[in-house]
Amino acid sequence: MLGFQPPAIGDEEIEAVAETLRSGWLTTGPRAAELERRFAEYVQAEHVLAVASGTAALHLALLAVGVGPGDEVITTPITWPATANVIVHAGATPVFADVRDSDLNIDPDQVAALVTEKTKAIVPVDLAGQPADLDPLLAHGIPIVEDAAHAAESEYRGRKIGSIAEATCFSLYATKNIAAGEGGLISTNDSAIAEAIQTLRLMRRGDGSLYDIVVPGYKANLSDVLAAIALVQLDKVERHGEIRRRQFAMYDESVAELDGIEPLARDPRDTHAHHLYIVRIDAERAGGTRDEYQRLLAEENIATSIHFLPVHELTAYRELLPDQPPLPVAERAAAEILSLPLSPAHSDEDIADAIAALGRVHTSLTR
Ligand SMILES: Cc1ncc(COP(=O)(O)O)c(C=O)c1O
């Protein structure tokens, strides 16, 4: 089976872990601090805080901008459920705005129609590595907590993702462009937000007494063992990015020949992180549904995935938000999207195999 997104881990990461284990310091320490410093440089932000996961990054960032019970937070339905889960964890209500048909990122016009005096934050997602359209979102003057789990290398209109929103949240999960297995990074230019996250991440000791805390913290810090992996992955991010770009170009060229199969739009004004290659399959023209394509590709030993099923249609959210109105663009896209294998661990031959299999499936279904 050709893996969907195998991690690209080499001897350097293995050596970095071994060195960390030999150093005698396993938990948050010098390597986590170095990762924060180096990532801040990379995304051109004032502060970076390393945390236990992308989910924890989003959770702590929401709390740090003041989201709490009674508040509403506007977000996209086309995301990993964690994006919405943390809004619930903060005691607030997720409000789903429909996405744009072109790139399946949150639609700023839909957001504008949903802003109320209760809206405490907006959480856009940079799906697949294409930045959300941030300018019209920032214009509301409401804190933006950006979910940049897919967007480590992205730029929006020439500015690094991580340097724009009130808080930007990255993931170091096993499949991400900078992969440590687990982990997260929050960037911000606001020192009050950075300080609040620092307090919540562990717990802030009180002054004076031997043993006291002033906030019941979340124990969401990142271990040095994982930080050591992330540091090597950060060194490799541009080199890996070149491989991702080449794989995108190979797919672009071949998919252009297949009637009814189209990649999501990428805005030429932005820098894409090439995290996921997502196509939409128009069942009418492509001769089969996404599900048929996925099944037939699996029979060809090609693993694929779906990013993402609309969160408002998942059981927990159907129960939480029984009056949720339909989100037609997201719902239609959900039946059509398919993510193809992509990873710096794959060779050009691997991607050529995936392309050949997709071609055979297309021919068999459109014949
Ligand atoms: C869009 C998006 N947001 C948030 C997350 C959560 O990150 P983590 O798995 O590091 O908690 C992920 C992926 O895992 C994701 O893809």
The ligand as a Gaussian input file, in Angstrom:
#p B3LYP/6-31G(d) Opt

LIG

0 1
 C       -6.983000      21.949000      10.707000
 C       -6.495000      21.319000      11.973000
 N       -6.697000      21.952000      13.150000
 C       -6.275000      21.443000      14.306000
 C       -5.613000      20.228000      14.358000
 C       -5.222000      19.699000      15.690000
 O       -3.862000      19.543000      15.855000
 P       -3.285000      18.431000      16.856000
 O       -3.560000      17.093000      16.252000
 O       -1.824000      18.735000      16.942000
 O       -3.963000      18.600000      18.166000
 C       -5.381000      19.534000      13.154000
 C       -4.683000      18.262000      13.048000
 O       -4.355000      17.434000      13.675000
 C       -5.834000      20.077000      11.940000
 O       -5.644000      19.435000      10.777000

